[in-house]
Amino acid sequence: MAHSPNFSIHCLNSSQPITAEEPQVAAPKPKSRPQHPWLIVGLGNPGKKYNGTRHNVGFEMVDAIAESEGISITNVNFKALLGRGFIGNVPVMLAKPQTFMNSSGES
């Protein structure tokens, strides 16, 4: 029997929790409110040896986000491959540290 993980949904724009009985209506978005940039880091190990392994799931997720949002990950800085772009109107930086997993904090 499969086990579902326990998690909860927290809505930052509402003071009341969302329940199953209440309709979920999106709050109106403020006009021209500056968006804070996001940093999305996918952890993995560099090198072809780890391609397609469980060790590189973080890299694969960042690659999937980059592809779906049209963000090119071609810059190298801070010991990482970097890409900059937008998801919707939110500026994002995608990072894939090129240090090994146990040293990813160096990046």
CORLINLIN-V510063 format. One record per backbone hydrogen bond with DSSP energy under -1.0 kcal/mol. NH is the residue of the N-H (numbers start at 0). CO is the residue of the C=O. If there is no record, write none. Layout:
# CORLINLIN-V510063
NH	CO
NH	CO
This chain:
# CORLINLIN-V510063
13	10
37	90
39	92
41	94
49	46
50	47
52	49
55	52
56	53
59	55
60	56
61	57
62	58
63	59
64	60
65	61
66	62
67	63
68	64
70	65
74	81
76	79
79	76
80	95
81	74
82	93
84	91
86	89
89	86
91	84
92	37
93	82
94	39
95	80
97	78
102	99
103	100
105	102
